[in-house]
């Protein structure tokens, strides 16, 4: 039963991370933290952007949770693991697939193409606002074509 609960905690954490990331992106990154996030909206991207500090912060928090719960593998460990899995998904989707930071792969899959379209619309604006489409894995239906 405990293994099932840990798996539920893991998956719920991943889902909640998408919701939390959306809200933080919309209300903090395109709000008071724009001075950091704007480096991600600029034309030229270096290997490291000031915006990458957000990912480092999430990773540090996840590692701390995993360390805090590692002796008994309690809920903190599984929440930290869920945040880490979401971070890995973010890295693969966002940095490799959407922004081609490492020129890794392309796809014509309808879902991936829709996510890429939504993200490109988000980056159409180089300013704090107006902007739309703040999610990573979820976007409006209008960007998905069959």
C-alpha positions, 0 to 999 in steps of 0.5 A, spaced: 500 500 500 505 504 501 508 503 494 501 505 491 501 511 495 508 513 493 506 513 486 500 517 487 504 522 490 509 522 485 504 523 479 500 528 483 506 532 484 508 532 477 501 534 475 501 540 480 508 542 478 505 544 471 499 548 474 504 551 479 509 553 473 504 556 469 501 560 475 509 562 476 510 563 469 504 568 468 504 572 475 511 572 477 516 571 471 511 576 467 510 580 473 515 582 478 521 577 476 520 579 469 527 582 470 530 575 470 525 572 465 526 577 460 533 574 458 529 568 455 525 572 451 531 576 448 533 574 441 540 571 442 540 566 447 547 564 450 548 557 453 546 560 460 541 565 461 539 569 467 532 565 467 536 559 468 536 561 475 529 559 476 531 552 474 537 551 479 532 554 484 527 548 483 532 543 482 535 545 489 529 545 492 527 538 489 534 535 492 533 538 499 526 535 499 529 528 497 535 529 502 530 531 507 526 524 506 531 519 504 532 515 510 525 513 511 523 515 503 517 519 506 513 523 502 518 529 502 523 524 498 517 522 493 515 530 492 522 532 491 523 526 486 516 528 482 519 535 482 525 532 479 522 528 474 518 534 472 524 538 471 527 533 466 521 533 462 521 541 462 529 540 460 527 535 454 521 539 452 523 546 453 530 546 452 531 540 447 525 540 443 522 547 443 528 551 443 533 546 440 538 548 445 542 542 443 539 541 436 537 534 438 530 532 435 524 534 431 517 531 430 511 532 427 507 529 432 500 533 433 501 534 440 508 536 440 507 540 434 501 544 438 506 545 444 511 548 439 506 552 436 503 555 443 510 556 445 512 560 439 506 564 440 508 566 447 515 568 445 512 572 439 512 578 444 519 580 447 515 584 452 513 583 459 505 583 456 501 582 453 503 574 452 499 568 452 500 560 453 504 560 459 504 552 460 509 547 458 505 541 457 498 544 456 496 549 451 489 552 448 486 547 443 487 552 438 494 550 437 493 543 436 491 541 428 490 534 426 
